[in-house]
Amino acid sequence: MTDWKRRSHEEKCLLNPSFCAVLLWQAALARQQGQHSLLSFEESFLILPFTLDRQLREQLPRSSRTSLPVWLTQYPLAKGKLTMQTRLLVPYTKESLLFAGTHAFISVNSDGLRADQSRAKSVQSMISTSTDEVQDCAKKARFLGRWFAEVGTPSTVFALLGVRP
C-alpha cells in the first residue's frame, strides 16, 4: 500500500479510510438490524471490492431474493474480478477497519463487526448530501450486509465466490 503522502488524488478520495469505514459500517449495521447477527471479520473484506468497483456494484441484484449462486451464474466473470479486487483491497480494508475501530465507529470482536448505531444520524446526513455514486456505494454496502447473511456461513460465502479468507 502506498504511503498516504504519495497516494494519487483519486486514491486518496476513493480509498479514503473514513469513506471506506462508512461502507463497512453500513454493511455491519444492515446485518445487525436485519439478521440480528454480526458481519464476520472475514466477510468485511468483501465489502469494498463489491462496492468500490462500479461494474461489480452495478451487477449486484436489486433484491436479496436473487441468491448468490444464481447471481454467479448470471455474471460468471464477476468471480474472477472479485478475487483480484479482494486481494488488491486487503490493505485498504485493514486500514479502514483500524480507522473505524480507533474512532469507535465499529467494534471488532470474535463474533464479527458491530456498528455503533448512535452514528446513524450523522452517517445518513453525510450520505444524503453526497454524490449519487457515494449513495449507491452505501446502498450496496447495506445490501451486501443483508445478502451475505442469507447465504449462510462466511465459509459458504467465500466458497461460492472462490475467495479464500
KOLBAMI-914696 format. One line per 3 residues: number of its first residue (from 1); for each residue x, y, z of N, C-alpha, C. Coordinates in nm, 3 decimals. Atoms other than C-alpha are relative to their C-alpha. Example, Ala and Ser with C-alpha at 12.3 -4.5 7.8 and 13.67 -1.06 7.14 Angstrom:
1	0.089 -0.119 0.000 1.230 -0.450 0.780 0.090 0.120 0.000 | -0.082 -0.119 -0.006 1.367 -0.106 0.714 -0.077 0.109 0.073 $
***
This chain:
1	0.085 -0.116 0.000 0.000 0.000 0.000 0.090 0.124 0.000 | -0.076 -0.123 0.014 0.126 0.343 -0.092 -0.013 0.087 0.125 | 0.002 -0.096 -0.110 0.223 0.588 0.182 -0.102 0.109 -0.031 $
4	0.108 -0.096 0.021 -0.058 0.843 0.232 0.047 0.121 -0.081 | -0.050 -0.119 0.068 0.155 1.136 0.113 0.031 -0.025 -0.147 | -0.034 0.034 0.138 0.244 0.953 -0.207 -0.119 -0.051 -0.081 $
7	0.119 0.048 0.070 -0.108 0.844 -0.296 -0.049 0.107 -0.098 | 0.057 -0.093 0.098 -0.268 0.996 -0.602 -0.127 0.061 0.058 | 0.122 -0.067 -0.044 -0.562 1.232 -0.561 -0.118 -0.097 -0.003 $
10	0.110 0.096 0.015 -0.801 0.963 -0.688 0.005 -0.106 0.108 | -0.015 0.103 -0.102 -0.662 0.705 -0.449 -0.037 0.055 0.138 | 0.034 -0.062 -0.128 -0.694 0.946 -0.156 -0.152 0.016 0.015 $
13	0.146 -0.021 -0.007 -1.059 1.013 -0.243 -0.075 -0.133 0.008 | 0.074 0.125 0.007 -1.179 0.665 -0.334 0.033 -0.095 0.114 | -0.043 0.094 -0.103 -0.978 0.471 -0.079 0.027 0.068 0.133 $
16	-0.011 -0.074 -0.124 -1.007 0.724 0.200 -0.050 -0.089 0.114 | 0.042 0.090 -0.109 -1.020 0.528 0.528 -0.133 0.036 0.064 | 0.128 -0.036 -0.062 -1.312 0.730 0.663 -0.117 -0.037 -0.090 $
19	0.105 0.039 0.094 -1.521 0.675 0.348 -0.018 -0.152 0.000 | 0.008 0.146 0.001 -1.437 0.305 0.339 -0.056 -0.053 0.133 | 0.055 0.039 -0.130 -1.515 0.281 0.713 -0.152 0.018 0.002 $
22	0.144 -0.022 0.010 -1.860 0.424 0.639 -0.066 -0.115 -0.075 | 0.056 0.113 0.076 -1.918 0.150 0.381 -0.002 -0.126 0.085 | -0.004 0.116 -0.089 -1.810 -0.117 0.629 -0.105 0.014 0.110 $
25	0.100 -0.026 -0.103 -2.031 0.043 0.894 -0.141 -0.027 -0.055 | 0.131 0.022 0.063 -2.328 0.038 0.652 -0.031 -0.150 -0.007 | 0.021 0.145 0.013 -2.282 -0.335 0.586 -0.022 -0.064 0.137 $
28	0.012 0.057 -0.135 -2.236 -0.415 0.955 -0.134 0.036 0.063 | 0.128 -0.043 -0.059 -2.539 -0.211 1.062 -0.118 -0.073 -0.065 | 0.109 0.070 0.070 -2.764 -0.365 0.795 -0.009 -0.145 0.047 $
31	-0.002 0.138 -0.048 -2.658 -0.710 0.911 -0.057 -0.010 0.140 | 0.049 -0.001 -0.138 -2.723 -0.628 1.277 -0.150 0.020 0.005 | 0.142 -0.034 -0.006 -3.064 -0.479 1.212 -0.088 -0.105 -0.067 $
34	0.083 0.092 0.076 -3.190 -0.726 0.956 0.007 -0.144 0.047 | -0.017 0.141 -0.034 -3.048 -1.055 1.072 0.029 -0.024 0.147 | -0.034 0.011 -0.142 -2.967 -0.981 1.435 0.124 -0.084 0.021 $
37	-0.130 0.065 -0.011 -2.622 -1.121 1.373 0.104 0.101 -0.046 | -0.107 -0.093 0.035 -2.286 -0.963 1.304 0.067 -0.040 -0.131 | -0.080 0.022 0.120 -2.097 -0.925 0.978 0.133 -0.056 0.047 $
40	-0.126 0.060 -0.046 -1.797 -1.153 1.015 0.119 0.085 -0.043 | -0.124 -0.072 0.033 -1.448 -1.009 1.013 0.043 -0.036 -0.141 | -0.041 0.045 0.133 -1.372 -1.219 0.704 -0.088 0.060 -0.110 $
43	0.091 -0.056 0.100 -1.683 -1.100 0.516 0.023 0.149 -0.022 | -0.024 -0.144 0.015 -1.585 -0.739 0.579 0.100 0.028 -0.112 | -0.099 -0.018 0.106 -1.301 -0.789 0.329 -0.062 -0.011 -0.140 $
46	0.070 0.005 0.129 -1.561 -0.841 0.053 -0.080 0.127 -0.028 | 0.085 -0.118 0.017 -1.750 -0.515 0.108 0.062 0.102 -0.095 | -0.063 -0.101 0.087 -1.501 -0.274 -0.051 0.016 -0.049 -0.144 $
49	-0.011 0.044 0.141 -1.430 -0.490 -0.359 -0.133 0.006 -0.075 | 0.131 -0.004 0.064 -1.801 -0.517 -0.433 -0.050 0.143 -0.021 | 0.061 -0.133 0.006 -1.893 -0.156 -0.360 0.084 0.102 -0.075 $
52	-0.084 -0.101 0.064 -1.595 0.037 -0.495 0.018 -0.023 -0.150 | -0.011 0.029 0.143 -1.580 -0.138 -0.832 -0.137 0.023 -0.064 | 0.130 -0.039 0.058 -1.854 0.023 -1.039 -0.067 -0.118 -0.070 $
55	0.060 0.111 0.075 -1.905 -0.281 -1.263 -0.058 -0.106 0.093 | 0.051 0.099 -0.095 -1.938 -0.526 -0.974 -0.121 0.055 0.075 | 0.110 -0.063 -0.075 -2.160 -0.283 -0.783 -0.128 0.003 -0.083 $
58	0.119 -0.011 0.085 -2.394 -0.233 -1.077 -0.056 -0.136 -0.039 | 0.048 0.134 0.033 -2.417 -0.607 -1.142 -0.071 -0.068 0.117 | 0.067 0.060 -0.115 -2.539 -0.682 -0.791 -0.150 0.003 -0.020 $
61	0.146 0.003 0.017 -2.903 -0.783 -0.779 -0.068 0.112 0.079 | 0.077 -0.103 -0.070 -3.167 -0.535 -0.671 -0.062 -0.054 0.128 | 0.068 0.061 -0.114 -3.316 -0.780 -0.426 0.081 -0.119 0.050 $
64	-0.069 0.115 -0.058 -3.174 -1.037 -0.189 -0.072 -0.131 -0.031 | 0.068 0.123 0.043 -3.427 -1.282 -0.332 0.082 -0.073 -0.105 | -0.092 0.064 0.094 -3.165 -1.346 -0.601 0.114 -0.058 0.083 $
67	-0.103 0.063 -0.082 -2.934 -1.597 -0.439 0.139 0.023 -0.061 | -0.137 -0.016 0.046 -2.558 -1.570 -0.462 0.035 -0.101 -0.110 | -0.032 0.094 0.109 -2.525 -1.894 -0.667 -0.068 0.038 -0.132 $
70	0.070 -0.041 0.122 -2.787 -1.769 -0.916 0.068 0.121 -0.060 | -0.068 -0.121 0.048 -2.615 -1.431 -0.941 0.133 -0.037 -0.067 | -0.129 0.041 0.057 -2.281 -1.601 -1.006 -0.016 -0.068 -0.136 $
73	0.022 0.059 0.132 -2.430 -1.798 -1.296 -0.036 0.107 -0.102 | 0.034 -0.111 0.089 -2.564 -1.472 -1.442 0.123 0.083 -0.037 | -0.121 -0.081 0.019 -2.225 -1.299 -1.406 0.124 -0.084 0.030 $
76	-0.111 0.091 -0.028 -1.959 -1.570 -1.433 0.137 0.068 0.010 | -0.129 -0.070 -0.007 -1.674 -1.320 -1.483 0.019 0.077 0.130 | -0.006 -0.075 -0.125 -1.757 -1.147 -1.156 0.088 -0.070 0.103 $
79	-0.078 0.078 -0.097 -1.593 -1.425 -0.957 0.150 0.031 -0.012 | -0.142 -0.029 0.022 -1.250 -1.367 -1.113 0.035 0.143 0.035 | -0.025 -0.141 -0.029 -1.277 -0.991 -1.087 -0.003 0.024 0.150 $
82	0.012 -0.017 -0.144 -1.386 -1.012 -0.726 0.123 -0.054 0.072 | -0.121 0.059 -0.060 -1.093 -1.239 -0.640 0.117 0.098 -0.010 | -0.109 -0.094 0.021 -0.849 -0.989 -0.788 -0.019 0.126 0.084 $
85	0.028 -0.123 -0.075 -1.017 -0.685 -0.629 0.017 -0.022 0.150 | -0.011 0.030 -0.143 -1.033 -0.852 -0.289 0.146 0.000 0.041 | -0.144 0.007 -0.028 -0.661 -0.926 -0.298 0.062 0.141 0.002 $
88	-0.056 -0.134 0.008 -0.580 -0.568 -0.401 -0.046 0.092 0.113 | 0.057 -0.091 -0.099 -0.804 -0.407 -0.141 0.017 -0.044 0.145 | -0.023 0.046 -0.137 -0.699 -0.610 0.165 0.067 0.108 0.086 $
91	-0.063 -0.101 -0.086 -0.461 -0.337 0.292 -0.092 0.119 0.030 | 0.091 -0.113 -0.019 -0.727 -0.068 0.245 -0.114 -0.037 0.095 | 0.103 0.045 -0.094 -0.987 -0.275 0.427 0.056 -0.001 0.141 $
94	-0.063 0.000 -0.132 -0.745 -0.325 0.715 0.014 0.143 0.053 | -0.016 -0.140 -0.039 -0.670 0.047 0.721 -0.135 0.060 0.042 | 0.133 -0.052 -0.031 -1.043 0.127 0.721 -0.055 -0.059 0.129 $
97	0.044 0.063 -0.126 -1.117 -0.122 0.999 0.074 0.062 0.118 | -0.079 -0.064 -0.106 -0.836 0.031 1.205 -0.053 0.140 0.027 | 0.057 -0.134 -0.015 -0.974 0.380 1.141 -0.134 -0.007 0.073 $
100	0.133 0.014 -0.061 -1.328 0.268 1.232 0.010 -0.040 0.146 | -0.018 0.044 -0.138 -1.209 0.094 1.547 0.058 0.109 0.088 | -0.063 -0.108 -0.075 -0.991 0.385 1.657 -0.100 0.109 0.035 $
103	0.099 -0.105 -0.021 -1.283 0.624 1.622 -0.131 -0.054 0.059 | 0.116 0.064 -0.065 -1.528 0.381 1.794 -0.123 0.001 -0.090 | 0.105 0.005 0.100 -1.733 0.366 1.477 -0.050 -0.143 -0.015 $
106	0.025 0.144 0.009 -1.713 -0.012 1.458 0.085 -0.067 0.106 | -0.081 0.082 -0.090 -1.604 -0.258 1.721 0.013 -0.138 -0.063 | -0.028 0.131 0.058 -1.446 -0.583 1.611 0.030 -0.096 0.115 $
109	-0.030 0.104 -0.098 -1.458 -0.893 1.826 -0.008 -0.136 -0.068 | -0.002 0.134 0.059 -1.456 -1.268 1.775 -0.129 -0.035 -0.072 | 0.128 0.026 0.066 -1.824 -1.262 1.671 -0.015 0.075 -0.132 $
112	0.009 -0.078 0.123 -1.773 -1.000 1.400 0.005 0.148 0.025 | -0.001 -0.145 -0.005 -1.821 -0.631 1.336 -0.132 0.052 0.055 | 0.120 -0.062 -0.057 -2.063 -0.430 1.546 0.007 0.149 -0.030 $
115	0.008 -0.142 0.033 -2.164 -0.091 1.409 -0.058 0.077 0.117 | 0.053 -0.088 -0.104 -2.217 0.189 1.661 -0.124 0.067 -0.056 | 0.126 -0.049 0.054 -2.583 0.262 1.597 -0.026 0.147 0.032 $
118	0.020 -0.142 -0.034 -2.559 0.605 1.760 0.054 0.092 -0.109 | -0.055 -0.080 0.110 -2.375 0.722 1.446 -0.094 0.009 -0.120 | 0.089 0.011 0.116 -2.671 0.655 1.217 -0.042 0.136 -0.054 $
121	0.047 -0.131 0.045 -2.796 1.014 1.203 0.110 0.077 -0.074 | -0.109 -0.075 0.065 -2.457 1.166 1.120 0.043 -0.067 -0.131 | -0.035 0.069 0.124 -2.380 0.897 0.861 -0.105 0.027 -0.106 $
124	0.108 -0.024 0.097 -2.719 0.940 0.695 0.007 0.143 -0.053 | -0.012 -0.140 0.041 -2.668 1.316 0.687 0.114 0.016 -0.101 | -0.114 -0.008 0.090 -2.328 1.276 0.522 -0.032 -0.065 -0.135 $
127	0.031 0.071 0.125 -2.455 1.025 0.266 -0.105 0.074 -0.082 | 0.108 -0.067 0.073 -2.766 1.221 0.177 0.049 0.126 -0.073 | -0.054 -0.119 0.067 -2.554 1.524 0.081 0.115 -0.034 -0.094 $
130	-0.109 0.044 0.086 -2.304 1.317 -0.119 -0.048 -0.024 -0.142 | 0.031 0.026 0.141 -2.290 1.230 -0.487 -0.086 -0.126 -0.013 | 0.080 0.120 0.027 -2.515 0.968 -0.642 0.086 -0.126 0.012 $
133	-0.088 0.117 -0.005 -2.217 0.733 -0.667 0.030 -0.040 0.145 | -0.023 0.029 -0.142 -2.139 0.761 -0.295 -0.126 -0.062 0.060 | 0.126 0.055 -0.050 -2.506 0.699 -0.218 -0.021 -0.142 -0.048 $
136	0.014 0.135 0.053 -2.504 0.395 -0.444 0.094 -0.097 0.071 | -0.096 0.085 -0.074 -2.191 0.257 -0.274 -0.056 -0.036 0.138 | 0.056 0.025 -0.133 -2.359 0.295 0.066 -0.120 -0.095 -0.008 $
139	0.117 0.086 0.019 -2.680 0.134 -0.059 0.042 -0.144 -0.025 | -0.047 0.135 0.031 -2.491 -0.164 -0.198 0.071 -0.063 0.118 | -0.065 0.053 -0.121 -2.286 -0.199 0.121 -0.107 -0.055 0.095 $
142	0.111 0.048 -0.084 -2.614 -0.227 0.316 -0.057 -0.130 -0.056 | 0.052 0.120 0.065 -2.740 -0.479 0.064 0.090 -0.121 0.029 | -0.093 0.111 -0.021 -2.426 -0.692 0.098 -0.005 -0.053 0.143 $
145	0.012 0.044 -0.139 -2.458 -0.700 0.476 -0.117 -0.094 0.020 | 0.120 0.087 -0.011 -2.807 -0.848 0.445 0.015 -0.125 -0.085 | -0.009 0.111 0.096 -2.730 -1.069 0.142 0.091 -0.111 0.051 $
148	-0.093 0.102 -0.051 -2.430 -1.244 0.296 -0.064 -0.081 0.113 | 0.067 0.072 -0.109 -2.645 -1.334 0.598 -0.092 -0.108 -0.055 | 0.093 0.096 0.060 -2.893 -1.510 0.370 0.071 -0.118 -0.066 $
151	-0.077 0.108 0.064 -2.619 -1.714 0.202 0.032 -0.108 0.102 | -0.036 0.097 -0.104 -2.522 -1.879 0.528 0.127 0.042 0.070 | -0.123 -0.028 -0.074 -2.188 -1.903 0.700 0.100 0.075 -0.088 $
154	-0.104 -0.067 0.078 -1.892 -1.689 0.597 0.078 -0.097 -0.090 | -0.075 0.096 0.083 -1.715 -2.002 0.472 -0.079 -0.038 -0.125 | 0.083 0.026 0.119 -2.009 -2.068 0.237 0.010 0.115 -0.098 $
157	-0.013 -0.119 0.086 -1.991 -1.711 0.104 0.134 -0.006 -0.073 | -0.132 0.004 0.062 -1.618 -1.746 0.041 0.014 -0.115 -0.098 | -0.008 0.115 0.091 -1.651 -2.091 -0.115 -0.073 0.028 -0.131 $
160	0.076 -0.032 0.121 -1.918 -1.973 -0.358 0.072 0.102 -0.086 | -0.069 -0.105 0.075 -1.712 -1.668 -0.454 0.139 -0.041 -0.046 | -0.133 0.046 0.039 -1.392 -1.866 -0.487 0.113 0.084 0.058 $
163	-0.099 -0.084 -0.069 -1.208 -1.639 -0.245 0.036 -0.069 0.131 | -0.042 0.059 -0.127 -1.000 -1.766 0.043 0.018 0.109 0.104 | -0.015 -0.101 -0.105 -1.025 -1.576 0.373 0.144 0.011 0.047 $
***
